[in-house]
Amino acid sequence: MHTESSPSASVSYSISDLAKEFDLTTRAMRFYEDMGLLQPERTGPGGRNRVYSPRDRTRLRLTLRAKRLGLSLSEAKEIIDMYDSPRDTGMQLKKFLQVLGAHRLQLEERLADLQANLEEVMEHEAEARQLLDKLGGNEVS
């Protein structure tokens, strides 16, 4: 659908345009709409056709970036919604830092858990190799 007839004309996108551009399914697009992350205009019989604005495209891009950072969709929505409001930018940035800080702590905890798990696996590997050597030296890589 991607329409653009003149420099002053508004740009719009169909669900398939954005799904293809961002390598998503249309089902995922509808899910993001259900979550309130996207707010396409509804056209056609019964409002069955979705028409996405550049704002929706930007919100989708930010949503996917937030997901790559490991944020939940509700955290992403909260942050993205802040930028839609005319509130103080300083407060928006403080909230963003708060969410990112909490997420960083979760990641650090998971990393510490993974490191401990890896060390335990390595200890068991070493013990198993020693036992195997005592049994006759059969090699295992």
N, C-alpha and C positions, 0 to 999 in steps of 0.2 A: 504494500500500500504506500509506503514511503512517498508522501506527496510534498511537492515543493514547486509551485508554479511561478513564483516571483520572489525576489529577495525579501519583500515585506510579507509574503504569505506565511501562514503558520505551517510548521512542519509537523507531520503526524506519522505514526507507525502502526502497522497492524500487529496482532499478536505473533503472527509467523515471522514478520520482519525482525522483531526483537528476539524472539526465540532463536532464530537462525544466527543473528549477530552475536548473541551471548552463549551460543551452544547449549540451549535449554530446551526442555519440552514445553509444549503449550500448557500441559498440566501443571508444571512448575510455575509458569507465569500466572495461571489462575490461582495457585496456592498463595503466591506472593500478594496477589490482589485480595484474597480472603484474609490474609494477615494485616491488610491495611498499608502495605508497603507501596503498592501501586494503585492508582485511582483513574483508570481509563474512562473516557467518555463512552457511553453506550449509544449505539445508533442502530438503524435498521429495524426490521419487524421484531417487536418484543424486546428491543435493546440487546439483541444477540451478538451484534458486532462490537468488538472493543477497539477503540481508537486511542492510542497512546500518544502523549505529548512529549516534547523534549524533557520536561520535568520528570515524567515517568521513566524515561530512558536514563536520566542521571540518577534517579533513586534506585533503579535496578542495578546500575553500575556500582553504586555505593553499597548496596545490599550484598552483592557478590564479593566485593572487596572485604566487607566486614566478615562474611562467611570464611573467606580465605584466612583471615586473622584468627578465626576460631570463635567469633562472637555468635551468640544465639540470635535468631531472627528477632526476638523481642528486644534484645539489646541494640541490634542494628536499627530497628524501627525507632526506638527511643532517641538514639543519636541523630538519625536522619531527620526525624520530626523536629528536633531542636533547630535545625538549619532552615526549616520552612517558616519558623515563627520569627517575628521581629524583635525577639528578646535580645538582651545584652550578650554580645559575642563572648565576653569574658566568662559569663556563667556557662555558656555552651561549651567552651573549651575546658572549663573546670570539670564539668560532667563527663566530657569525653575522656579526660585524663583519669577520672575516677573509675570509669568503666574499663579503660585499658589497664589501669593499675591492678584492679581486681582480677582481670583476665590473666595478666602477666603472673600474678601470684599462683593462680591455678595451674598455669603451664609449668612454673618452676616446681610446684609440688609434684606434678605428674612426671617431670623430668627426673626429680630426685627418686621417685618410686621406680621409674624405669632403670635408673642407674643402680639402685640397690638390687633390683631383680637381675640385672645383667651380671653384677658381681656374684650373686648367689649361683647363677647358672655356670659361671666360669669356675667357681669353687667345686661344684659338683662334677664338672668335666674333669678337673684336675684329679679329684678323688677317684673317679671312674678309671682314668688312665693309669693311676698308681695301682689300683686293684687288678686291672687287666695285665699290667707288667708283672705283677706277682704271680698271676695265673699262667704265665708262659710267654708273655711278650707279644701277643698278637697286636698288630698295629691297627689303629683306627684314626682316621684323619679328623 
